[in-house]
Amino acid sequence: MQFKRFSVLFAFILTFSSFFSSFAFAESNVKPSLVALGDSITYGWNLDDTNGNTNQSSKAFPYLIGNGDYRVSANISGGGWTSGKLLNEISKPENILAIKNADVITIDIGSNDYLQNELIQKLRAGQPVDPVQLPIAIGQVTKQLSINLGAIIGTIRAYNQDAPIILYNIYNPFWDTNAALYPLGEQFLPIANGAIQQVATASKSLLADSYTAFKGKQSDYIFPGGDIHPNEAGQQVLAGLATSLLSALPKGEITIDLTASTTEPTSDSVTITVSTSAKKALAIQWLKGDKTVEDFAKVGTGVDIKEKKFQVTTNGTYTVYIRDAKGAMAVKSITISNIRKGWGIGNGHSNINMNNQHQTLNK
């Protein structure tokens, strides 16, 4: 009697454990990885009053891109960073690794290249400058910024050829009510942003036009009191630019092939092996039945597939779902009907129907 009770208890624990494992696997439905490169804007400067800018803010635009559909795996940014500083930082081994594994990369850099220029600093302080020397200085800064941006993107592409790169241009950091400094920004930013546009075009990067988005709305999107950083509304605008660019990208098609381990009658389980054209599958799951993409939409619905194979112990139709790093999704079904419980030699015939009719692609 005690042995029987133990067996029942063990069976219950095993069943519960299997259920929990399947549920846990389904909850690991991974989000695409986003790596953000930049300066204090990307860092989220002054967004959190309590941390004194000692930590990056989750209110910064990288964390808002895609309305939570992306996971920021690395935010490589800091207060006062120039394009030269960023170029040095991304060469660190831990940052190279993050870039290598990224599905999306954003770059918002260059403001400090200009703001830290000696002549512009004098103008911001209300000091006179030689009007002849100012355009020369802006030209020199722009040239170096172009070189550094090219080197940054070149470094990215040396380790990651597939991830979309979103390159932000520079918004005017001065309120349009600032009669002294707003015209200064309007003087050099067309030159700066023209150079950034050229880099984006040459590198086939996506251009996020923050200049146009902020133009005439600085008082809505930038902190008051001479602060040049975006407030929460401004950060949301920056995030929206990237979200729109990413949503417009073609997602492509995913093909799925399903193969059963045997086509002969068997009393054992059948292993279904999955092969796919997806370069980077973030989710590979299965459900019993003839399912659609929408059936897998809710996290926790499907059972995660490890090592691209899973076992079934009963006949029926099984559907496999795949989602890749670009957001493309597909399903394919296979019907198994050759499992014979208690089957012996000489009984039955193989009967497996590879149902290639049930493939749905979500472009």
Buried (B, 14 or more C-beta within 10 A) or exposed (E): EEEEEEEEEEEEEEEEEEEEEBEEBBEEBBBBBBBBBBBBBBBBBBBBEEEEBEEBBEBBBBBBBBEEEBBBBBBBBBEEBBBBBBBEBBEEEEBBEBBEBBBBBBBBBBBBBBBEBEBBEBBBEEEEBEEEEBEEBBEEBBEBBBBBBBBBBEBBBEBBEEBBBBBBBBBBBBBBEBEEBBEBBBEBBEBBBEBBBEBBEEBEBBBBBBBEBBBEBBEEBBBEEEEBBBBBEBBBBBBBBBBEBBEEEEBBEBEBBBEBBBBBBBEEBBEBBBEBBBEBBBBBBBBEEBBBBEBBEEEEBBBBBEEBBBEBEEBEBBBBBBBBBBBBBBBBBBBBBBBBEEBEEEEEEEBBEBBEEBBBBBE
